[in-house]
Each structure stands twice: as C-alpha cells, then as structure tokens.
Amino acid sequence: MNKPDYSEIFSRKLEEMTKLNEQLQAKKKQVIDYEPHLFLFNSIRKKARRGKSYSQCVLADMYYNGIGCEKNNELAAKWYEKSVMKNNKRAQFRIAQMYEIGEGVMQDYTKAFNFYYKCADSEKIHNYLGYAENKIGMMYENGVGIEKDMQKAFDYYLKAAEHNNIDAMLSIALMYEHIGGDNDKKALLWYDKAAQSGSDIAQIVLAYKYEYGDSFNQDYEEALQWYQKAALIGNDHAQFKAAWMYENGIGTDADIDKALKYYSESADNGNEYALKRLCELSASGNVSAHEILGSIYEHGAVIENDLGKAFAYYKKSADSECTDMQYKVAYMYDNGIGTEIDKSKALEYYIKAADSGNTAAQYMTGYMFEHDELVTYGDPSAETLVKGNDWIMSVQMPGVKYVPDYCFDSCERLESVIIGPALEDIGKSAFNGCTNLKRMVLPSSLVEISDNVFKDL
C-alpha cells in the first residue's frame, strides 16, 4: 500500500500559522494605553541603564509590546542587543527573531542565524534552547543565513526534539520516514511523541497510518481515537474524518448525531468538504443539518452570510417539528429577518413552539394578543391556532372582524377578552372551555354569534 501523502495537511498547517502570524502582527500595531504601567517602565529603565542584563531584556520587551511606553521596535532591538552582550538567552532569541523577519532592524538572515546559534550554545538547559535549536535546523535545511547542510539540519532538529520542541519532533519524524527502511520505526516513535505532546499534525499522521494500515496493522478504532484528539485541538480535517467515520460506522457504531457535531465543527473551521456534506444531508431531509446550515448562513463565519438562505434552512427544521427552530422562524417572521414581516406566520410558529413547552414562545404568543400585534387575525386557515393554549391570560383585538371557530377553545387561563368595533362574527365554540374567563367586552357591531361560543364556562 502506498504511503499517505501528508503534503496537503502540512500545507494547511502552514497557512494556519501564516494567518496567526498576520493576526499577531496586526495586534502589535495596536495603540496600547501605557499610562497604568508607566511607573513600572521607569523603574525597569533605571535598572537597565545601570547595566542589569535582565532589566535590559525586560525593557526591550516593554518597548516591543508598548507596555508603559509607546511601542518602538527600534528601541526594543537596541536593548535586546545590550542584553545579548551579557549572554541573556531570551535576548539572544528575540533579537534573532527580529533580524530574521526584519522587525526594528534591517532583515539579516546571517545575523539571525548567529544569534540563534549563540542562544543554542549553552551547557545548561533553558527555556529557549529547543526553540533556537529548531530554528537552526530549519535554516540549515533551507540554506537560509547559512550554507545548506542536511546532516547539520538533522542534528539540530534531533537536539531540539530531545529538548521537547514539537515542531522539531515532526521534522525528525519526516526525515526518518524519508530515509525509509529501519528508520520508519524511529519516525513512528517521534510521530507518537509529538502526538502525545499535543501536535494535531502528528495525531492526524498516526490516524492515517492506522486507517490505511501503513506501518501498523489496520485499526479503525485507533484511527478514530487519534482523529478525535486532533479534532479537540480544532483541526478541521480531523473533525471531518471523525464525522465521516461516525456517519458510516467505521471504527465505531454509526452515530449520526456525533457525525453532525463533527461536521458542524469542521465547517465552522472552514472545511469545504464538511459544508458540502451538510448540504447533502440537508437535501436528504436531515433536520439537524437544516439547523446547522441555517446557523452557518446566518452568522457568515465560514461563507458570506445570507439571511434568506438561513431562514429557508431554519424553516425546514421548524417544519420538521424542531421546537427551537420553530421559535427561531417565528422570531424571523416577527422581525422581518431573512423574510418579509408576517405577524400571522410569526404567531403560527410561536404557538407551535409554545405547544412543545418553549417558554419564550409562550410569552410571545400572549404578548402578541395582549398588544394587538395580530390586527388582521381572521384567516380561515388559522381557525384552531391558539386552541387549548393555557398560557394566554388576556386578549385585546381592536381590529378583528371575525373570531374563527374554536379559536380560544379550552384556553383555561384566559381571564379577559376585549374586542374592538370591527367585530361582526364569532365562530362556533370560540370560547368553549375558557373556565377562568372573568371579563369580556364585545362591540355593538357584532352581528352573529354561532353555537356553543361560551359552552362549559
């Protein structure tokens, strides 16, 4: 069996890291209110001017982040270099980064390499050792700031990996796997160590290997476990794979609810395949898929928001007796979100949700009657719209011409009814069973009262 191609996964990870770096750079450009830290800044600066290496590095950090002062990368670089002269390892690492990306100084890969090298040149383990060794390995591998040397790249990656640098663990695993032969076992050891250390990329690689029987005996259950671990970190590809396995019962019992959960998370993280699968499930009538797609189109986190499409998907879910979505659709009809304002339709869906125990819908149903929001109530299709609803306590309908048959039948908590001068006809059994009715105001315009209107009061 051919080995899986991990290039797409690593490419995706690189894109994520690039976006994260852009966000960090944008954050660094923000103006920070430095007044609250001014005293601390002045105290640190005094110590730095006296030649204290630690204070010089902290002062550089404060200039770099605009803490207690205006952000100034040039002054940050100046104080890092002063601290470097006294062998401060953090300062060495930070000034190396600044030379590497050209921040506060002219970009100079050779100087960056030299400072990373100084940082890594230590008999004692320190917080930046593994990071510096990994950077040196990368620069040797790519010939940046130093002549390309794959053996030295390997050596530094190995040092960094042994000092718990996860990126270096992945690089070592890939290099061992590229060499092949007996080194495949060493690659697996480093993939496993990186995965156990929280690398979603390593977790996906192990999941692939178990899924396709590459280096291990094929084991779908183990594959699913690794996909789920990467999914927890937020990897959209792992979320999609976990969803697919739950949907199809691979490595586990089929569970469409768990599949939808993972498809939803994957789509929220921008996975187009998850979005496509949700659309397919919605088209086949899956109620939860309707709801998920409605949310995606409403909030526009993945694709451009489209309230019309959001409403359409929510309505599909509501029409399949989903109580929460019945309330959502009612609210959208009520406020003209993604559709035209339609108070009659709003009431219809509020009542559907209220019948299922949605307290917000129960409140809105009573509110619409009490505040005459449904002034054209009289649609024959709505004859039993509120029948049996016991949350309505009072009704005011100044613009109603006709109260349909059985309209308020068995509304046992209804106490007060006030109907305006437009009323002409009350249908049969309209208030039958309203056992708590205490007050009713009817206009002189009333022409006809059908049978059993007030039966069983």
Secondary structure by P-SEA (a helix, b strand, c coil): cccccaaaaaaaaaaaaaaaaaaaaaaaacccccccaaaaaaaaaaaaaaccaaaaaaaaaaaaacccccccaaaaaaaaaaaaaaccaaaaaaaaaaaaacccccccaaaaaaaaaaaacccccccaaaaaaaaaaaaaaacccccccaaaaaaaaaaaaaaccaaaaaaaaaaaaaacccaaaaaaaaaaaaaaaccaaaaaaaaaaaaacccccccaaaaaaaaaaaaaaccaaaaaaaaaaaaacccccccaaaaaaaaaaaaaaccaaaaaaaaaaaaaccaaaaaaaaaaaaacccccccaaaaaaaaaaaaaaccaaaaaaaaaaaaccccccccaaaaaaaaaaaaaaccaaaaaaaaaaaaaccccccccccccccccccccccbbbbccccccccccccccccccbbbbcccccccccccccccccccbbbbccccccccccccccc
